[in-house]
Amino acid sequence: MNLLTVENISKSYGELVLFSDISFGINKDQKIALIAKNGSGKTSILNIMSGKDTSETGQVTTRKGIKISFLEQEPDLDPNLSVEETIFTTDNEILKVISAYEKAVDHPEDTDQYQKAFEAMERLNAWDFETQYKQILFQLQLSQLDAKVSTLSGGQKKRLALANALLNKPDLLILDEPTNHLDLEMIEWLEAYFAKESITLFMVTHDRYFLDRVCNEIVELDNNQLYTYKGNYSYYLSEKDARMEREAVEQQKSKMLYKKELDWMRRQPKARTTKSKSRIDDFAEIKQRAHQRRQEHEVQLELNMERLGSKILELHNISKSYGDKTILDKFDYNFTKGERVGIIGKNGTGKSTFLNILTQQEDVEGGKVIVGDTVKFGYYTQKGIPVKEGQKVIDVIREFGDYIPLKKGRQISAQQLLERFLFDRKKQYDFVEKLSGGERKRLYLCTVLIQNPNFLILDEPTNDLDIVTLNVLESFLLDFPGCLIVVSHDRYFMDKIVDHLFVFRGEGVVEDFPGNYSDYRIYESSKVIEERENKTTSTEKTENNWRDTSGGKLSYSEQKEYKQLEKEIQKLEEKKVTLQNKFTDPELDGGEIANLSIELKEITDAIEGKTERWFELSSIIEG
């Protein structure tokens, strides 16, 4: 069933054409990701689809009666409302019923009102939805329901808008970078939510694991052409490579044909038959195909790194807190040459504060931070580049000099450097405030790297960068000989470039984990299973009188069920891992991927149901 159709839409700003005559459709249960380079107009396409912007040509048609929700990068929320009030303004009848019921509970003396509210809850079966609604808020760390929107951080506003979009239960959910401002646990929860829920998605995201695990179709906008791939991100990568090879072959054929036709044209036959006139008419098209050049420019990163001495960075018993909240408690660590550290932890555990302490932008309350004489920090923060009114792109780089030093005594002009970062001569003289979010981040990255640091600190560097730039940045960082610290929710990025992790647990607890993010998740999952097994073993030892069903004891049949559930859950989890690994097979076609997705959903649902029952029986044991 078709939900939305995009026909021949176009968008330009002056002479800059973002896209023209773009067409595609969205059917029920599709989970589509739009991939394109920064500045190609991805956000503009989403805005046109959602009705927030208009197209210069064509139209967008939606199926009558369908509900569409749009999660923007910068949500527009009423600052005067509280978190709870914002949620209850969502266009969902069940939420209104829940709101009325909660008000009735607060005023039990009004029995008539309570009865009406209770009956409405029963009629719409709102009890389950209330549980789900509270779970969503809990997972997105929005527990302070009375907090005003005006007091929330940018990340909290984004999560509130996401909660609103999910609770609206739309037929079609349009998402612009949904994983930005979510910590790793939130992202994994959102993946599981989309796998479980029957919801149609159209999104822009740079999170490649998210693309792999959520999406069943990729649409790529490349040189104003749309290419559709009926599979996840891994499938897209393999198929794109094949497409590029085919295009290269076709290009070569076109060049050979052009050469042949050019020779014929130059001979200028005197007799012009109908056939020859047709051939002349075709010549223009052949020439155009032969001279078609792909704009496959990539960011080129190159710098003249300062030499690192033997003493780099030493942290001696450093402590930091804000009021009653402890960030660091006598933390000790000495950095060595070539360290590659990833930092993970829930929002608010002090990750950014830790980076500010390392760069001595914040003081510590106890202990010492000793920085080596040869250390030169390059600090990429979440704040991004400061935008000055009337400042052009070229002016930002010229603040560091007209010529930038490179390796082996070479140098490069500011203009040439910007070209390496995909800013053409025309774009260099655009105002910074006119750049897209991704282009600003790319420019900011340029300003950090051209200062030739030997100790790079990157705080959420992947936000708003396109996948092409991310791949280049990863390659550069893999060859970077200095020290590297990264805070990122991009699991693919972290897996690729870090050797070990600082895990911020909260309350001043920081653990040093020897491995990347995937290693850490496997370790954490095994701990949960081990705890569950230990709990089962201890239960078996204490439950001698299995026939007694009173006082927190299980009946014989319940004990059998309890033990069986343990085995079944473990088998299902193993099956889930095996199934997830199958998605990485580049040979899979669209139909196979769809079947695997259905199977994965069934297994996930089964694990959830059995785990819920396991906890239910566990609570009986614990009395």
ZALUM-435244 format. One record per residue (C-alpha): z, x negated, y; residue in one letter. Coordinates in pm, whole numbers, padded with zeros to 5 digits, always signed. Each point is the difference from the previous one (the first is absolute). Layout:
residues N
ZXYA...
***
This chain:
residues 623
+00000+00000+00000M-00110-00146+00333N+00281-00013+00260L-00165-00184+00288L-00352-00114+00088T-00094-00264+00258V-00362+00024+00119E-00176-00262+00213N+00294-00090+00224I-00029-00281+00257S+00230-00183+00242K-00066-00256+00269S+00174-00145+00305Y-00262-00088+00260G-00246-00235-00166E+00232-00062-00295L-00106+00219-00295V+00283+00029-00254L-00197+00213-00248F-00287+00247+00003S-00123+00284-00225D+00284-00039-00255I+00020+00270-00270S+00229+00061-00301F+00202+00274-00170G+00353+00033-00141I+00065+00209-00312N+00328+00128-00139K+00218-00259-00182D-00198-00295+00130Q+00207-00292+00124K-00238-00193+00227I+00054-00321+00197A-00224-00101+00291L-00056-00376+00025I-00162-00173+00298A+00047-00300+00225K+00225+00023+00307N-00186+00150+00295G-00237+00202-00222S+00155+00331+00106G+00219+00092-00301K+00266+00167+00215T-00270+00178+00203S-00141+00152-00321I+00349+00125-00098L+00056+00143+00349N-00333+00188-00014I+00079+00134-00349M+00342+00126+00110S-00133+00159+00321G+00183-00239+00234K-00333-00138+00124D-00357+00124+00020T-00321-00151-00130S-00302-00066+00223E-00230+00139-00268T+00025+00211-00315G+00303+00198-00108Q+00305+00020-00227V+00041+00321-00201T+00308+00099-00198T+00045+00260-00271R+00148+00322+00135K+00375+00032-00042G+00080-00360-00101I+00292-00186+00153K-00057-00356+00131I+00272-00251+00098S-00073-00323+00188F+00229-00303+00007L-00092-00210+00303E+00077-00367+00054Q+00195+00093+00313E+00137+00353-00063P+00040+00234+00297D+00346+00156-00048L+00212+00206+00241D+00270-00245+00125P+00241+00282+00086N+00027+00129-00359L+00234-00134-00268S-00124-00128-00337V+00096+00328-00167E-00156+00214+00274E-00323-00201-00028T-00011+00059-00374I+00062+00371+00033F-00283+00036+00250T-00234-00086-00291T-00240+00283-00080D+00159+00092-00332N+00151+00343-00074E+00243-00137-00261I+00150-00244+00253L+00064+00287+00239K+00178+00188-00280V+00213-00308-00081I+00089-00036+00370S+00111+00366+00014A+00206-00042-00318Y+00179-00311+00134E+00087+00187+00320K+00132+00292-00208A+00218-00240-00204V+00153-00128+00326D+00094+00361+00093H+00135+00159-00322P+00163+00283+00196E-00348+00153+00054D-00040+00129-00357T-00318+00197+00070D-00177-00304+00142Q+00116-00214-00293Y-00125+00258-00252Q-00344+00015+00168K-00025-00378+00009A+00108-00030-00365F-00255+00261-00112E-00276-00179+00195A+00093-00328-00174M-00020+00176-00337E-00328+00176+00081R-00182-00320+00099L+00181-00217-00258N+00103-00225+00288A+00288-00170-00188W-00227-00260-00161D-00180-00060+00327F+00332-00059+00179E+00084-00270-00256T-00345-00156+00048Q+00026+00014+00378Y+00337-00180-00005K-00135-00257-00248Q-00294-00078+00232I+00236-00051+00294L+00229-00219-00211F-00288-00215-00126Q-00132-00046+00355L+00352-00085+00131Q+00018+00295+00238L+00356+00104-00077S+00114+00042+00365Q-00142+00348+00049L+00162+00053+00343D-00152-00319+00150A-00238+00063+00290K-00361-00110-00041V+00028-00187+00332S+00262-00233-00156T-00208-00087-00309L-00187-00327-00051S-00378-00007-00043G+00044-00037-00377G+00241+00295-00021Q-00242+00221+00197K-00282-00094-00241K+00220+00087-00301R+00105+00330+00161L-00367+00089+00057A-00071-00091-00364L+00286+00225-00120A-00143+00281+00213N-00346-00049-00145A+00129+00002-00360L+00225+00302+00054L-00286+00196+00152N-00154+00012-00351K-00356-00031+00135P-00318+00056-00199D-00135-00320+00160L+00214-00286+00127L-00166-00253+00235I+00193-00327+00032L-00047-00289+00244D+00177-00309-00139E+00273+00198-00184P+00181-00312-00131T+00061-00152+00346N+00375+00008+00085H+00094+00077-00361L+00205-00246-00200D-00108-00095-00351L+00217+00258-00178E-00134+00277+00225M-00360-00104-00074I+00062+00006-00376E+00167+00341+00031W-00301+00129+00200L-00238-00132-00269E+00195+00188-00267A+00010+00315+00221Y-00378+00006+00044F-00051-00068-00373A+00221+00299-00086K-00111+00248+00268E-00331+00183-00014S-00115-00083+00352I-00336-00096+00152T+00012-00321+00204L-00224-00177+00249F+00150-00320+00137M-00045-00329+00174V+00226-00274-00137T-00007-00377-00048H+00257+00010-00284D-00210-00107-00300R+00258+00086-00269Y+00036+00344+00161F-00379+00040-00007L-00006-00103-00365D+00276+00235-00113R-00063+00309+00215V-00371+00027+00080C-00273+00115-00239N-00287-00052+00246E-00085-00261+00264I-00235+00065+00293V-00112-00314+00183E-00150+00000+00349L-00213-00314+00024D-00259-00059+00272N-00006+00375+00077N-00078+00082-00362Q+00237+00191-00229L+00037-00120-00360Y+00197+00206-00253T+00180-00147-00303Y+00141+00244-00259K+00309-00199-00094G+00301-00190+00131N+00010-00324+00202Y-00057-00231-00299S-00307+00204-00095Y-00122-00015+00362Y+00026-00381+00010L-00209-00048-00313S-00259+00261+00100E-00031-00138+00354K-00075-00347-00137D-00271+00154-00218A-00140+00191+00300R-00012-00314+00213M-00192-00181-00274E-00249+00288-00026R-00046+00003+00378E-00061-00377+00002A-00271+00042-00268V-00161+00288+00193E+00012-00208+00318Q-00180-00287-00173Q-00265+00239-00136K-00049+00146+00349S-00049-00349+00147K-00261-00087-00262M-00182+00329+00058L+00016-00054+00379Y-00157-00344-00035K-00283+00146-00208K-00059+00288+00245E+00018-00234+00298L-00280-00213-00149D-00208+00314-00046W+00067+00113+00359M-00097-00340+00139R-00338+00011-00175R-00067+00316+00205Q-00260+00169-00220P-00271+00158+00204K-00039+00310-00211A+00287+00239+00048R+00008+00236-00294T+00254+00279-00035T+00182-00215-00254K+00015-00302+00232S+00128+00214+00291K+00283+00122-00224S+00074-00360-00092R+00020-00095+00368I+00242+00288+00063D+00223-00119-00289D+00003-00355+00135F+00258+00083+00271A+00244+00136-00258E-00051-00303-00229I+00061-00233+00295K+00322+00184+00092Q+00134-00025-00359R-00090-00369-00027A+00175-00089+00324H+00309+00209-00068Q+00301-00228+00036R+00342+00087-00126R+00285-00062+00241Q+00216-00168-00260E+00190-00220+00240H+00352-00083-00106E+00300-00127+00190V+00011-00380-00016Q+00349-00148+00021L+00042-00368+00071E+00282-00187+00170L+00137-00347+00065N+00347+00026-00153M+00273-00225+00137E+00158-00236-00258R+00330+00115-00149L+00289-00249-00025G+00258-00020-00277S+00249+00226+00184K-00151+00344+00046I+00242+00292+00037L+00363+00015-00112E+00223+00307+00000L+00372-00076-00035H+00231+00297-00067N-00167+00221+00262I+00151+00340+00073S-00127+00289+00210K+00109+00359+00052S-00046+00292+00239Y+00331+00179+00037G+00110+00102-00351D-00344-00076-00148K-00019-00341-00169T-00347-00160-00007I+00085-00349-00132L+00322-00123-00153D+00029-00383-00024K-00362-00041-00111F-00098-00353-00109D-00350-00138-00054Y-00204-00319+00057N-00379+00036+00026F-00221-00262-00162T-00367-00093+00058K-00251+00260-00113G+00253+00284-00046E-00158+00345-00029R+00267+00268+00034V-00043+00377+00002G+00270+00222+00150I+00058+00351-00134I+00267+00263+00053G+00048+00351+00129K-00057+00080+00367N+00304-00091+00207G+00134-00275-00229T-00069-00270+00262G-00332-00158-00101K-00140-00026+00356S+00341-00114+00132T-00004-00282-00256F-00341-00117+00126L+00122+00008+00362N+00297-00217-00103I-00231-00254-00168L-00209-00028+00318T+00321-00010+00208Q-00087+00316+00190Q+00337+00140-00107E+00336-00175-00027D+00220-00009-00309V+00371+00088+00001E+00089-00272-00246G-00162-00302-00161G-00290-00216+00117K-00380+00013+00010V-00146-00353+00005I-00374-00031+00074V-00181-00328-00079G-00156-00194+00290D-00353+00036-00140T+00016+00375-00065V-00237+00214+00202K+00044+00373-00062F-00281+00252+00005G+00167+00341+00024Y-00206+00317-00054Y+00221+00297+00088T-00035+00375-00042Q-00017+00043+00379K-00351-00139+00004G-00179-00141+00301I+00135+00090+00347P-00274+00194+00177V-00045-00090+00368K-00186+00247+00217E-00353-00116+00074G+00019-00295-00243Q-00315-00077-00196K-00008-00132-00359V-00134-00343+00109I+00285-00033+00256D+00261+00029-00279V-00138-00310-00174I-00064-00194+00320R+00374+00012+00070E+00021-00263-00276F-00287-00204+00150G-00380+00011+00023D-00023-00228-00303Y+00213+00026-00316I+00064-00307-00225P-00105+00023-00366L+00032-00232-00300K-00127-00362+00008K+00000-00025+00380G-00256+00275+00048R+00032+00277+00257Q-00142+00345+00058I-00055+00212+00311S+00193+00322+00057A-00324+00197-00041Q-00087-00167-00331Q+00353+00056-00131L-00016+00371+00077L-00334+00024-00179E+00170-00143-00311R+00247+00288+00028F-00288+00253+00014L+00002+00056+00378F-00365-00025+00113D-00092-00113+00351R-00014+00357+00128K+00336+00095-00157K+00163-00312+00155Q-00041+00151+00344Y+00145+00340-00097D+00344+00092+00130F+00279-00057-00255V+00130+00357+00045E-00339+00132-00128K+00029-00182-00336L+00086+00192-00319S+00344-00056-00158G-00151-00229-00264G-00200-00202+00256E+00314-00057+00208R+00183-00125-00310K-00291-00234-00081R+00008-00137+00357L+00377-00047-00024Y-00039-00186-00330L-00253-00226+00173C+00250-00086+00279T+00270-00088-00258V-00223-00223-00214L-00171-00194+00281I+00336-00146+00101Q-00022-00206-00321N+00339+00088-00153P+00137-00171-00312N+00258+00272-00072F-00156+00347-00003L+00217+00311+00023I-00189+00326-00046L+00180+00333+00056D-00215+00280-00146E-00332-00183+00056P-00202+00244-00212T+00058+00311+00217N-00331+00124+00147D-00205-00296-00129L-00312+00097-00196D-00037-00108-00362I-00269-00259+00085V+00231-00177+00248T+00291+00026-00245L-00200-00176-00272N-00090-00284+00241V+00361-00029+00122L+00119-00022-00362E-00247-00278-00076S+00111-00190+00311F+00371+00036-00085L-00057-00117-00358L-00138-00327+00141D+00259-00026+00280F+00201-00320-00065P+00299+00085+00221G+00294+00236-00055C-00053+00374-00012L+00231+00303+00032I-00146+00350-00035V+00154+00343+00049V-00244+00256-00135S-00017+00332-00180H-00346-00097-00131D+00077-00075-00365R-00346-00139-00074Y+00033-00243+00292F+00350-00107-00106M-00098-00051-00364D-00285-00225+00103K+00168-00239+00244I+00379-00030-00056V+00190-00207-00259D+00344+00157+00033H+00179+00280+00184L+00302+00052+00222F+00121+00346-00100V+00203+00166+00279F+00239+00238-00178R+00190+00108+00312G+00361-00072+00104E-00080-00369+00042G-00115-00052-00362V-00317-00212-00033V-00125-00103-00345E-00249-00278-00071D-00236+00131-00273F-00231-00253-00177P-00333+00185-00013G-00237+00234+00187N+00042+00372+00067Y-00146+00123-00332S+00233-00239-00187D+00291+00143+00199Y-00091+00363-00080R-00027-00079-00373I+00342-00168+00017Y+00156+00296+00184E-00151+00249-00247S+00135-00197-00297S+00347+00004+00162K-00012+00381+00025V-00104+00030-00367I+00271-00249-00104E+00268+00194+00188E-00120+00320-00164R+00012-00162-00345E+00347-00141+00062N+00116+00344+00108K-00141+00150-00320T+00171-00265-00216T+00337+00056+00161S-00042+00375-00042T-00070-00044-00371E+00320-00201-00038K+00220+00254+00174T-00152+00316-00142E+00162+00002-00347N+00075+00370-00022N-00359+00115+00043W+00068+00350-00124R+00237+00075+00286D-00202+00154+00282T+00289+00046+00243S+00128-00219+00283G-00316-00188+00098G-00119-00065-00360K-00348+00058-00133L-00077+00216-00299S-00162-00157-00304Y-00346+00128+00096S+00046-00117+00362E+00102-00347-00121Q-00313-00017-00212K-00207+00114+00299E+00171-00256+00225Y-00081-00291-00233K-00354+00125-00055Q-00062+00033+00375L+00091-00365+00048E-00265-00110-00250K-00262+00244+00131E+00046-00108+00364I-00032-00367-00094Q-00321+00069-00198K-00145+00204+00286L+00081-00273+00254E-00176-00257-00219E-00297+00235-00035K-00007+00048+00380K-00015-00376+00064V-00282-00037-00257T-00191+00286+00163L+00043-00141+00353Q-00139-00333-00119N-00315+00177-00123K-00088+00094+00361F-00074-00366+00077T-00292+00001-00249D-00317-00041+00212P-00211+00159-00279E+00158+00343+00050L-00226+00272+00133D+00105+00290+00218G+00047+00245-00290G+00223-00241-00193E+00211-00065+00310I+00043+00375+00055A+00113+00047-00364N+00243-00292+00028L+00142+00148+00323S+00065+00334-00175I+00167-00179-00294E+00213-00208+00239L+00116+00314+00181K+00097+00162-00331E+00202-00306-00105I+00170-00023+00342T+00097+00369-00018D+00133-00046-00355A+00213-00301+00104I+00137+00194+00296E+00090+00305-00212G+00162-00202-00280K+00190-00222+00245T+00136+00309+00177E+00125+00136-00333R+00146-00344-00088W+00202-00003+00324F+00114+00356-00069E+00141-00101-00340L+00147-00319+00152S+00197+00203+00253S+00150+00205-00288I+00109-00322-00174I+00163-00130+00316E+00186+00327+00034G
***
